Amino acid sequence: MQLNITFFLQIFNFAITYWFLNKFMFKPVIKFIKDKQKKENNIKQSIEKKEQLLLKLEREKEKELQSFKFEMNDKYTVEPAKEAKVSSIIVAEVDNQEAKKLTEEAKEILVERVPNVD
């Protein structure tokens, strides 16, 4: 194998090109990528911390709500509604003349409130 000057020139050219690319391309790009990864990791960690805080606050809120419900159940009891029997409560004895008088008054009141009622 013969070594001539072109071989050495190619090696020299390769060395200069490698040095130039390494100094002005590879190192800045690698530094940029590493910085970007650091920022992403910081953001992920911040998000995880805030999610954990949110979960903690939700658990505390749930505990407080349960204790509030428990306290309110102890203080106040809810009884089922009692049905009022109107027919058994109101018993009145009215003669026919008084009944007619009351119905006439009721009609007058209804006519005043709702027109077109006979």
SULSULUR-V391310 format. One record per pair of residues at least 24 apart in sequence whose ideal C-beta (glycine too) atoms are under 10 Angstrom apart, sorted by the first residue. I is the first residue (numbers start at 1). J is the second residue. D is the distance in Angstrom with one decimal. If there is no record, write none. Layout:
i=I j=J d=D
i=I j=J d=D
This chain:
none
